């Protein structure tokens, strides 16, 4: 659905759509109707549906009579700025988040009470688990790292959002359908949601940056790399060829040194994981009942383990070091990062381009899954007051829709300096990355199963390109048993 709409929604409008509520007649739920048109009605005279005017399916007369929604959220700075509160500070994106909240509050006649939790990666999940184990009804919505929500969901803490309310429409383009389907234990239920409401999730999408001037010096027209992407021939073999060719022994000593020019640099954590989650391989399939079956030790999985080893350790393709500093200092051609990497590149002294991560082979699809699970999702606790469930679901839908219309475009324009309306290659690349936001099951389930970093654990520091196969053979039985336990726990939910 999102891919089809992305082709239609070619123009972005940055002005937020403000919709106010007014008093009127009684609704079926006991509230009063609004006589002010919704975003859906405001598009009636548009000759073209744009991203900014894409309607949602929420009833025009929703009015929740000033209900306060208590949102318990991760206390990280990015969560506060980009997912939850925003701020009227003159920063275009934070202004858009702040105005999004006001718009939804006015439209639905609700009030958001943002409750800040711990800012540490382990601290906040511990707070959430303790609160939900106690059955507190203090929180109507939890905003937390997606892989932690997955871990907590199999313990029965959250409502199934597929059946909780008709107000959530998962067919809309602002929800990350592919990511949620890949990451779920099965797709009959949906215990937490990922979408444009949570920019931190989008921030984790795989984005490969490259130095345009350096590419031109070594290879000619940068159109070549864009053509590879558009033709579906942008593979890790092509990427490796570029990296081999660009390697330059700057001091002429015949050794690989920190000052030499390489294709890219990497640290132990980050790059090997990001690359592994962005091959186009999902590392799992579904059995007849829809439950995940691991497909890690396959021909493709073994091939990727060997490919990753070669990228890190052979032919002077790369070198261990700071991926960011060397790219900024122009001693790395590529920077395998994420959408959020653009924040650190705002003031570089050269032009850079952005493409999706390569694929393992041409028959696969691009996969923007570098660190999406480290971004936030949203879940409704089973302990939330029953009379607020429709309200929180309508608010999630409205917030996500408004983020799609106004917040994401604001971030594109300021952080990426790209607009769809430009019609340039860079805008096409952003579109492709966005349309392929996803994850692999093994990364979403990593906090519980400990398998998301399987390739990094096997290959980093390894002696040969067969290291992955031997490593996984020693781990497979315990991994399979942990997965079986998770599936059994999941089947018991709702009993």
RODO-2510 file (C-alpha; in nm, 4 decimals, decimal comma):
residues 495
     n   res          X          Y          Z
     1     x     0,0000     0,0000     0,0000
     2     x     0,2748     0,2442     0,0996
     3     x     0,4761     0,1744    -0,2155
     4     x     0,1806     0,2412    -0,4410
     5     x     0,0909     0,5628    -0,2640
     6     x     0,4519     0,6813    -0,2662
     7     x     0,4377     0,6961    -0,6446
     8     x     0,1235     0,9080    -0,6301
     9     x     0,2324     1,1375    -0,3489
    10     x     0,5011     1,3241    -0,5413
    11     x     0,4558     1,6711    -0,3911
    12     x     0,5136     1,7668    -0,0295
    13     x     0,3489     2,0546     0,1540
    14     x     0,5106     2,1618     0,4764
    15     x     0,2279     2,3668     0,6271
    16     x     0,0554     2,1785     0,9084
    17     x    -0,3169     2,1159     0,8812
    18     x    -0,4916     2,2493     1,1855
    19     x    -0,8372     2,1227     1,2636
    20     x    -1,0384     2,2490     1,5568
    21     x    -1,3299     2,0900     1,7331
    22     x    -1,6601     2,2627     1,8006
    23     x    -1,9645     2,1792     2,0066
    24     x    -2,2506     1,9960     1,8394
    25     x    -2,4875     1,7016     1,8772
    26     x    -2,4432     1,3788     2,0728
    27     x    -2,2346     1,0933     1,9299
    28     x    -2,3018     0,7248     1,9803
    29     x    -2,0227     0,7184     2,2382
    30     x    -2,1756     0,9934     2,4453
    31     x    -1,9514     1,2753     2,3237
    32     x    -2,0459     1,5751     2,1147
    33     x    -1,9980     1,6064     1,7424
    34     x    -1,7657     1,8548     1,5782
    35     x    -1,8938     2,0841     1,3076
    36     x    -1,5437     2,1825     1,1963
    37     x    -1,4242     1,9939     0,8853
    38     x    -1,1533     1,7307     0,9346
    39     x    -0,8442     1,6909     0,7197
    40     x    -1,0500     1,4516     0,5040
    41     x    -1,3082     1,7188     0,4244
    42     x    -1,0461     1,9855     0,3654
    43     x    -0,9198     1,7901     0,0622
    44     x    -1,2580     1,7872    -0,1129
    45     x    -1,1645     2,0665    -0,3531
    46     x    -0,8079     1,9503    -0,4133
    47     x    -0,7417     1,8448    -0,7706
    48     x    -0,4518     1,6297    -0,6576
    49     x    -0,4025     1,4230    -0,3439
    50     x    -0,0649     1,5133    -0,2004
    51     x     0,1135     1,3817     0,1034
    52     x    -0,0013     1,6853     0,2992
    53     x    -0,3666     1,6267     0,2054
    54     x    -0,3835     1,2476     0,2326
    55     x    -0,7010     1,1825     0,4350
    56     x    -0,7421     0,9386     0,7193
    57     x    -1,0582     0,7410     0,7911
    58     x    -1,1329     0,8721     1,1381
    59     x    -1,4935     0,9904     1,1730
    60     x    -1,5267     1,3641     1,1336
    61     x    -1,7356     1,3995     1,4495
    62     x    -1,4976     1,2431     1,7034
    63     x    -1,4958     1,4364     2,0282
    64     x    -1,3554     1,2795     2,3440
    65     x    -1,4675     1,5548     2,5786
    66     x    -1,1256     1,6643     2,7030
    67     x    -1,0017     1,3171     2,8000
    68     x    -0,6429     1,3182     2,9246
    69     x    -0,4184     1,0509     2,7745
    70     x    -0,1200     0,9543     2,9855
    71     x     0,1751     0,8687     2,7607
    72     x     0,4686     0,7031     2,9357
    73     x     0,7723     0,7469     2,7139
    74     x     1,1406     0,6689     2,6921
    75     x     1,3348     0,9644     2,8315
    76     x     1,5953     0,9920     2,5564
    77     x     1,6479     1,3331     2,3987
    78     x     1,5465     1,2131     2,0513
    79     x     1,2280     1,0563     2,1878
    80     x     1,1298     1,3822     2,3536
    81     x     1,2143     1,6008     2,0536
    82     x     1,0958     1,3875     1,7628
    83     x     0,8408     1,1340     1,8891
    84     x     0,6611     1,2991     2,1757
    85     x     0,6700     1,6632     2,2804
    86     x     0,8588     1,8606     2,0201
    87     x     0,9084     2,2260     2,1082
    88     x     0,8287     2,5699     1,9711
    89     x     1,1939     2,6653     1,9352
    90     x     1,2333     2,7742     1,5753
    91     x     1,3596     2,4296     1,4793
    92     x     1,1327     2,3323     1,1900
    93     x     1,1009     1,9661     1,2872
    94     x     1,0423     2,0182     1,6582
    95     x     0,7924     2,2901     1,5744
    96     x     0,6134     2,0421     1,3464
    97     x     0,5971     1,7800     1,6234
    98     x     0,4635     2,0356     1,8708
    99     x     0,2024     2,1599     1,6235
   100     x     0,1065     1,8037     1,5351
   101     x     0,0176     1,7436     1,8984
   102     x    -0,1862     2,0628     1,9212
   103     x    -0,3655     1,9777     1,5990
   104     x    -0,4698     1,6339     1,7259
   105     x    -0,5642     1,7648     2,0694
   106     x    -0,7951     2,0196     1,9080
   107     x    -0,9335     1,7796     1,6513
   108     x    -1,0215     1,5008     1,8984
   109     x    -1,0715     1,7176     2,2079
   110     x    -0,8089     1,5314     2,4086
   111     x    -0,5116     1,6341     2,6181
   112     x    -0,1729     1,4593     2,6091
   113     x     0,0076     1,4165     2,9385
   114     x     0,3640     1,3223     2,8492
   115     x     0,5280     1,1284     3,1331
   116     x     0,9047     1,1030     3,0954
   117     x     1,0769     0,7814     3,1990
   118     x     1,4407     0,6867     3,2388
   119     x     1,6757     0,7881     2,9566
   120     x     1,8890     0,4721     2,9666
   121     x     1,8343     0,1782     2,7319
   122     x     1,7873    -0,0697     3,0185
   123     x     1,6435     0,1652     3,2781
   124     x     1,3208     0,2553     3,1000
   125     x     1,2273    -0,1031     3,0018
   126     x     1,2746    -0,2013     3,3666
   127     x     1,0429     0,0815     3,4732
   128     x     0,7797    -0,0228     3,2206
   129     x     0,7962    -0,3895     3,3189
   130     x     0,7619    -0,3125     3,6891
   131     x     0,4653    -0,0817     3,6290
   132     x     0,2819    -0,3240     3,4015
   133     x     0,3505    -0,6240     3,6237
   134     x     0,1836    -0,4281     3,9018
   135     x    -0,1200    -0,3763     3,6781
   136     x    -0,1183    -0,0012     3,7198
   137     x    -0,3792     0,1867     3,5215
   138     x    -0,1704     0,5026     3,5205
   139     x    -0,0614     0,4747     3,1574
   140     x    -0,2699     0,4703     2,8403
   141     x     0,0159     0,4476     2,5901
   142     x     0,3760     0,3263     2,6157
   143     x     0,6392     0,4722     2,3808
   144     x     0,9496     0,2549     2,3955
   145     x     1,2253     0,0949     2,1888
   146     x     1,0588    -0,1539     1,9541
   147     x     1,2707    -0,4559     2,0441
   148     x     1,1815    -0,3984     2,4111
   149     x     0,8123    -0,3767     2,3265
   150     x     0,8473    -0,7098     2,1463
   151     x     1,0094    -0,8627     2,4527
   152     x     0,7360    -0,7305     2,6813
   153     x     0,4547    -0,8225     2,4433
   154     x     0,5107    -1,1972     2,4793
   155     x     0,4572    -1,1524     2,8534
   156     x     0,1016    -1,0371     2,7926
   157     x     0,1441    -0,6710     2,8847
   158     x    -0,0281    -0,5166     2,5825
   159     x    -0,3563    -0,5154     2,3933
   160     x    -0,3853    -0,6547     2,0419
   161     x    -0,4158    -0,3380     1,8350
   162     x    -0,5598    -0,5212     1,5364
   163     x    -0,8827    -0,5819     1,7237
   164     x    -0,8872    -0,3203     1,9982
   165     x    -1,0517    -0,0426     1,7983
   166     x    -1,1757     0,0345     1,4474
   167     x    -0,9969     0,3687     1,4658
   168     x    -0,6568     0,2199     1,3784
   169     x    -0,6236     0,1604     1,0036
   170     x    -0,3057    -0,0372     0,9380
   171     x    -0,3552    -0,0136     0,5618
   172     x    -0,2674     0,3556     0,5682
   173     x     0,0739     0,4633     0,4338
   174     x     0,1890     0,6121     0,7652
   175     x     0,2177     0,2674     0,9269
   176     x     0,5320     0,0601     0,8594
   177     x     0,3507    -0,2530     0,7502
   178     x     0,6496    -0,4490     0,6231
   179     x     0,8481    -0,3863     0,9391
   180     x     0,5617    -0,4940     1,1641
   181     x     0,4912    -0,8061     0,9611
   182     x     0,8550    -0,9146     0,9511
   183     x     0,9089    -0,8534     1,3217
   184     x     0,5957    -1,0202     1,4593
   185     x     0,5717    -1,3728     1,5961
   186     x     0,2643    -1,4084     1,3817
   187     x     0,0476    -1,1645     1,1940
   188     x    -0,2873    -1,2472     1,3489
   189     x    -0,2117    -0,9979     1,6276
   190     x    -0,0312    -0,6667     1,6583
   191     x     0,0785    -0,5775     2,0116
   192     x     0,2670    -0,2613     1,9217
   193     x     0,2826    -0,0324     1,6211
   194     x     0,5577     0,1307     1,4170
   195     x     0,4940     0,4257     1,1909
   196     x     0,5605     0,7907     1,1183
   197     x     0,4401     0,8845     1,4649
   198     x     0,7832     0,7650     1,5789
   199     x     1,0551     0,9451     1,3846
   200     x     1,3181     0,7584     1,5866
   201     x     1,2075     0,4410     1,4098
   202     x     1,2469     0,6047     1,0699
   203     x     1,5830     0,7458     1,1810
   204     x     1,7163     0,3879     1,1937
   205     x     1,6480     0,3220     0,8241
   206     x     1,9572     0,2136     0,6297
   207     x     2,1148     0,5005     0,4357
   208     x     2,4467     0,4699     0,2521
   209     x     2,6144     0,8106     0,2161
   210     x     2,8871     0,8727    -0,0411
   211     x     3,1218     1,1582    -0,1242
   212     x     3,0134     1,2877    -0,4658
   213     x     3,3396     1,4617    -0,5516
   214     x     3,5468     1,1587    -0,4568
   215     x     3,3171     0,9296    -0,6545
   216     x     3,3507     1,1577    -0,9572
   217     x     3,7310     1,1632    -0,9296
   218     x     3,7553     0,7842    -0,9263
   219     x     3,4586     0,6707    -1,1339
   220     x     3,3144     0,9618    -1,3304
   221     x     2,9488     1,0642    -1,3272
   222     x     2,7648     0,9947    -0,9994
   223     x     2,4641     0,8994    -1,2100
   224     x     2,6297     0,5579    -1,2352
   225     x     2,5549     0,4670    -0,8757
   226     x     2,1974     0,5962    -0,8978
   227     x     2,1460     0,3872    -1,2093
   228     x     2,2603     0,0771    -1,0228
   229     x     1,9997     0,1454    -0,7552
   230     x     1,7159     0,2118    -0,9989
   231     x     1,8060    -0,0889    -1,2159
   232     x     1,8220    -0,3216    -0,9144
   233     x     2,1905    -0,3990    -0,9719
   234     x     2,3154    -0,2230    -0,6577
   235     x     2,4633    -0,5296    -0,4852
   236     x     2,7402    -0,5882    -0,2339
   237     x     2,9606    -0,7143    -0,5169
   238     x     2,9276    -0,3769    -0,6919
   239     x     2,9815    -0,1963    -0,3622
   240     x     3,2957    -0,4028    -0,2931
   241     x     3,4334    -0,3223    -0,6399
   242     x     3,3961     0,0501    -0,5750
   243     x     3,5669     0,0131    -0,2380
   244     x     3,8611    -0,1861    -0,3788
   245     x     3,9146     0,0645    -0,6565
   246     x     3,9088     0,3709    -0,4351
   247     x     4,1686     0,2363    -0,1918
   248     x     4,4725     0,4650    -0,2030
   249     x     4,7992     0,4101    -0,0149
   250     x     4,8418     0,7777     0,0711
   251     x     5,1894     0,7573     0,2264
   252     x     5,3132     0,4941    -0,0180
   253     x     5,4433     0,2556     0,2472
   254     x     5,2613    -0,0467     0,1084
   255     x     5,0617    -0,0965     0,4293
   256     x     4,7025    -0,0212     0,5180
   257     x     4,7211     0,2837     0,7443
   258     x     4,4665     0,5033     0,9154
   259     x     4,5495     0,7913     0,6791
   260     x     4,4861     0,5895     0,3621
   261     x     4,1683     0,6240     0,1583
   262     x     3,9291     0,3308     0,1900
   263     x     3,5832     0,2435     0,0745
   264     x     3,4500     0,2677     0,4312
   265     x     3,5440     0,2298     0,7977
   266     x     3,3696     0,0283     1,0663
   267     x     3,3568    -0,0310     1,4382
   268     x     3,2761    -0,3676     1,5980
   269     x     2,9142    -0,2762     1,6684
   270     x     2,7108    -0,0837     1,4215
   271     x     2,8440    -0,1408     1,0725
   272     x     2,8573    -0,5252     1,0693
   273     x     2,5073    -0,5335     1,2189
   274     x     2,3723    -0,2609     0,9907
   275     x     2,5072    -0,4357     0,6819
   276     x     2,3695    -0,7721     0,7939
   277     x     2,0218    -0,6357     0,8484
   278     x     2,0213    -0,4678     0,5060
   279     x     2,1043    -0,7460     0,2615
   280     x     1,7468    -0,8117     0,1512
   281     x     1,7508    -1,1387     0,3484
   282     x     1,4983    -1,1697     0,6294
   283     x     1,6629    -1,4790     0,7862
   284     x     1,3246    -1,6352     0,8588
   285     x     1,0095    -1,7639     0,6933
   286     x     0,6670    -1,8709     0,8208
   287     x     0,5323    -2,2188     0,8831
   288     x     0,1810    -2,3293     0,7896
   289     x     0,0420    -2,1669     1,1056
   290     x     0,2210    -1,8367     1,0430
   291     x     0,4937    -1,8757     1,3066
   292     x     0,8581    -1,7895     1,2339
   293     x     1,1029    -2,0501     1,1115
   294     x     1,4663    -1,9419     1,1243
   295     x     1,6517    -1,9458     0,7939
   296     x     1,9950    -1,8336     0,9006
   297     x     2,2048    -2,1350     0,8102
   298     x     2,0977    -2,1359     0,4462
   299     x     2,2934    -2,1032     0,1245
   300     x     2,2224    -1,7301     0,1245
   301     x     2,2986    -1,6970     0,4950
   302     x     2,6348    -1,8686     0,4512
   303     x     2,7038    -1,6544     0,1460
   304     x     2,6350    -1,3397     0,3473
   305     x     2,8651    -1,4532     0,6288
   306     x     3,1436    -1,5007     0,3753
   307     x     3,0642    -1,1691     0,2044
   308     x     3,0709    -0,9790     0,5328
   309     x     3,4108    -1,1260     0,6167
   310     x     3,5493    -1,0175     0,2790
   311     x     3,4072    -0,6669     0,3162
   312     x     3,5792    -0,6271     0,6517
   313     x     3,9047    -0,8099     0,6036
   314     x     4,0119    -0,8620     0,2419
   315     x     4,1379    -0,6646    -0,0581
   316     x     4,1740    -0,3359     0,1345
   317     x     3,7989    -0,2800     0,0996
   318     x     3,7680    -0,1271     0,4444
   319     x     3,9506    -0,0679     0,7682
   320     x     3,8497    -0,0536     1,1311
   321     x     3,8117     0,3040     1,2497
   322     x     3,5627     0,5850     1,2924
   323     x     3,3059     0,5604     1,0130
   324     x     3,1956     0,9182     1,0770
   325     x     3,5258     1,0999     1,1257
   326     x     3,6901     0,9413     0,8225
   327     x     3,3934     1,0232     0,6010
   328     x     3,3927     1,3851     0,7165
   329     x     3,7730     1,4002     0,6690
   330     x     3,7283     1,2548     0,3181
   331     x     3,9336     0,9404     0,3674
   332     x     3,6279     0,7150     0,3269
   333     x     3,4200     0,7109     0,0101
   334     x     3,1160     0,5578     0,1781
   335     x     2,9496     0,5948     0,5162
   336     x     2,7071     0,3086     0,5852
   337     x     2,4752     0,4877     0,8252
   338     x     2,1098     0,5587     0,8852
   339     x     1,8682     0,8372     0,8027
   340     x     1,9682     0,9974     1,1331
   341     x     2,3313     1,0175     1,0179
   342     x     2,2296     1,3275     0,8231
   343     x     2,2222     1,5195     1,1536
   344     x     2,5997     1,4787     1,1825
   345     x     2,6687     1,5762     0,8201
   346     x     2,4925     1,9108     0,8054
   347     x     2,8142     2,1127     0,7983
   348     x     3,0461     1,8973     0,5878
   349     x     3,2516     2,0861     0,3305
   350     x     3,1601     1,8655     0,0342
   351     x     2,8514     1,7396    -0,1460
   352     x     2,7343     1,3932    -0,0528
   353     x     2,4712     1,1643    -0,1948
   354     x     2,2577     0,8973    -0,0364
   355     x     2,1522     0,5542    -0,1646
   356     x     1,9956     0,2496     0,0006
   357     x     2,2248    -0,0217     0,1311
   358     x     2,3192    -0,2730    -0,1392
   359     x     2,1502    -0,6114    -0,1732
   360     x     2,3235    -0,9470    -0,1462
   361     x     2,2007    -1,0360    -0,4950
   362     x     1,9942    -0,8742    -0,7679
   363     x     1,6902    -1,0981    -0,7151
   364     x     1,6373    -0,9562    -0,3639
   365     x     1,4724    -0,6276    -0,2684
   366     x     1,6280    -0,3368    -0,0819
   367     x     1,5814    -0,3477     0,2941
   368     x     1,6102    -0,0373     0,5131
   369     x     1,6573    -0,2120     0,8441
   370     x     1,9906    -0,0988     0,9878
   371     x     1,8640     0,0116     1,3288
   372     x     1,4884     0,0530     1,2979
   373     x     1,4214    -0,1701     1,6004
   374     x     1,6169     0,0740     1,8172
   375     x     1,3594     0,3397     1,7373
   376     x     1,0354     0,3608     1,9275
   377     x     0,6982     0,2003     1,8810
   378     x     0,3708     0,2418     2,0653
   379     x     0,1707    -0,0071     2,2759
   380     x    -0,1467     0,0096     2,4832
   381     x    -0,1179    -0,1689     2,8219
   382     x    -0,3867    -0,4207     2,9161
   383     x    -0,4077    -0,2289     3,2442
   384     x    -0,5121     0,0946     3,0689
   385     x    -0,8631     0,2125     3,1692
   386     x    -1,1225     0,0473     2,9458
   387     x    -1,3118     0,3715     2,8876
   388     x    -1,0025     0,5282     2,7278
   389     x    -0,9149     0,2545     2,4774
   390     x    -1,1029     0,4048     2,1820
   391     x    -0,9576     0,7444     2,2669
   392     x    -0,5963     0,6304     2,2698
   393     x    -0,6403     0,4347     1,9449
   394     x    -0,7965     0,7320     1,7664
   395     x    -0,5164     0,9525     1,8978
   396     x    -0,2470     0,7150     1,7699
   397     x    -0,4042     0,7096     1,4244
   398     x    -0,4435     1,0873     1,4146
   399     x    -0,0901     1,1519     1,5405
   400     x     0,0628     0,9097     1,2932
   401     x    -0,1367     1,0523     1,0026
   402     x    -0,0414     1,4083     1,0913
   403     x     0,3230     1,3068     1,1245
   404     x     0,3066     1,1629     0,7734
   405     x     0,1574     1,4859     0,6408
   406     x     0,3757     1,7418     0,8131
   407     x     0,6523     1,6102     1,0420
   408     x     0,8287     1,3708     0,8048
   409     x     0,8339     1,6301     0,5225
   410     x     0,9758     1,8894     0,7610
   411     x     1,2550     1,6506     0,8539
   412     x     1,3287     1,5654     0,4900
   413     x     1,3537     1,9317     0,4038
   414     x     1,5803     2,0338     0,6905
   415     x     1,7910     1,7277     0,7770
   416     x     1,8149     1,5685     0,4330
   417     x     1,7645     1,8908     0,2365
   418     x     1,5488     1,6909    -0,0027
   419     x     1,1927     1,7397    -0,1272
   420     x     0,9957     1,4957    -0,3375
   421     x     0,8916     1,7895    -0,5517
   422     x     1,2534     1,8375    -0,6622
   423     x     1,2282     1,5228    -0,8755
   424     x     1,6031     1,4664    -0,8502
   425     x     1,7952     1,1437    -0,7954
   426     x     1,8542     1,2226    -0,4286
   427     x     1,4805     1,2527    -0,3729
   428     x     1,4248     0,9202    -0,5492
   429     x     1,6813     0,7554    -0,3224
   430     x     1,5123     0,8911    -0,0092
   431     x     1,1828     0,7597    -0,1424
   432     x     1,3276     0,4114    -0,1963
   433     x     1,4811     0,4018     0,1511
   434     x     1,1564     0,5172     0,3132
   435     x     0,9436     0,2708     0,1161
   436     x     1,1601    -0,0188     0,2328
   437     x     1,1635     0,0549     0,6064
   438     x     1,1617    -0,2881     0,7656
   439     x     1,3430    -0,5205     1,0033
   440     x     1,4343    -0,8849     1,0267
   441     x     1,2624    -1,1081     1,2795
   442     x     1,5969    -1,1977     1,4373
   443     x     1,6732    -0,8333     1,5095
   444     x     1,3276    -0,7518     1,6459
   445     x     1,3477    -1,0553     1,8751
   446     x     1,7103    -0,9958     1,9709
   447     x     1,6509    -0,8752     2,3272
   448     x     1,4728    -1,2045     2,4031
   449     x     1,6521    -1,4517     2,1768
   450     x     1,9982    -1,2963     2,1543
   451     x     2,0344    -1,3615     1,7810
   452     x     2,0229    -1,0171     1,6203
   453     x     2,4005    -0,9781     1,6265
   454     x     2,4744    -1,3336     1,5134
   455     x     2,6802    -1,2259     1,2109
   456     x     2,8807    -0,9673     1,4036
   457     x     2,9534    -1,2164     1,6803
   458     x     3,0654    -1,4756     1,4264
   459     x     3,2625    -1,2630     1,1808
   460     x     3,4179    -0,9734     1,3737
   461     x     3,7806    -1,0647     1,4410
   462     x     3,7417    -1,4031     1,2694
   463     x     4,0321    -1,5862     1,1070
   464     x     3,8629    -1,6834     0,7802
   465     x     3,5501    -1,6427     0,5709
   466     x     3,4023    -1,9696     0,6966
   467     x     3,3747    -1,8413     1,0531
   468     x     3,0009    -1,7786     1,0399
   469     x     2,9046    -2,1336     0,9477
   470     x     3,1097    -2,2904     1,2260
   471     x     2,9915    -2,0333     1,4817
   472     x     2,6245    -2,0782     1,4045
   473     x     2,6435    -2,4572     1,4173
   474     x     2,7545    -2,4242     1,7786
   475     x     2,4686    -2,1853     1,8644
   476     x     2,1756    -2,3179     1,6631
   477     x     2,0269    -2,5661     1,9103
   478     x     2,0028    -2,3204     2,1981
   479     x     1,8642    -2,0504     1,9650
   480     x     1,5956    -2,2848     1,8334
   481     x     1,4935    -2,3817     2,1872
   482     x     1,4612    -2,0163     2,2918
   483     x     1,2441    -1,9466     1,9887
   484     x     1,0212    -2,2469     2,0664
   485     x     0,9666    -2,1158     2,4197
   486     x     0,8756    -1,7709     2,2865
   487     x     0,6213    -1,9145     2,0462
   488     x     0,4661    -2,1262     2,3209
   489     x     0,4422    -1,8219     2,5500
   490     x     0,2852    -1,6243     2,2661
   491     x     0,0230    -1,8937     2,1995
   492     x    -0,0896    -1,8693     2,5621
   493     x    -0,1689    -1,4984     2,5372
   494     x    -0,5375    -1,4377     2,5843
   495     x    -0,6000    -1,7819     2,7407
***
